[in-house]
């Protein structure tokens, strides 16, 4: 009889996470017994204690989220190479850990989640100009995938300028002159972007109430909302919410339309080569789609079994 799988998520303030529902669906789809536990860790030592359980064989695999992704990479013995990147490997803070040949192996499935979600929404990035808000763990993973998918330029804006500059330097070693560090608070050069990817924690875990939106409007009032309303770029928010995230709700209030290509659960696998469509408006439920695809990839790394990410997505979208 197959031993039940012991999986989980390491992070801080993660009780709202949809990951248990996603992986419960994956276990059913794979016809495997198991469970998925939330490890809400107060500090690095608590997270490392969970890593130790993985090394001892008490766990079969874990996801890692804020603020322990960099620690996960530092604690691992090996990094799973990503064949997509033409330089061979582009390491970033890890969101997935598992044991292989007595080694703790780290990987990031965030980039895969972004790619699959965009392809599923029939978004073509070739030649597009992208504004990436944020330079943390998820942002580092998706930045590489944006350029690997053919984006012409990625502007990285982060509240900590040094983090944006460091990410841009690393990206340009692989894709020369394709990444630009953009000053937080400077709108010049942003009116014509085609895609906005939000990868900060602004609005994280908050409902889009008037007070939350007012605060967000102060923090992001420098963005060229009027120009974007006249020529709506696509807004993909890596955060997720039951309807719109705070940033998506702010964007809608500033005139961006909702593009509902992910407004309902898809029923077919995303095509590898999507139809060419111009990105336009707020891509609703994008955070859930990315989460489902990255979770399916992590599940495959842990079990060797590929599960249908779109069926996993259907388990967490509003009905």
Secondary structure, DSSP 8 states (H G I E B T S, - for coil): ----EEEEEEESS-TT-SHHHHHHHHHHHHT--EEEEEEE-SSHHHHHHHHHHHHTTS-SEEEE-TT-HHHHHHH-SEE---TTSTTS------SEEEEETTEEEEE--HHHHHHHHHHHTT---TT-EEEEE--SHHHHHHHHHHHHTT-SEEEEEESSHHHHHHHHHHHHHHSTT-EEEEETT--TT-TT-SEEEE-S-TTTT----HHHHHHHHHHTTTS-HHHHHHS--EEEESS--SS--HHHHHHHHTT--EEGGGSS---S---SS-------EEETTHHHHHHHHHHHHHHHHHHS----HHHHHHTTS--
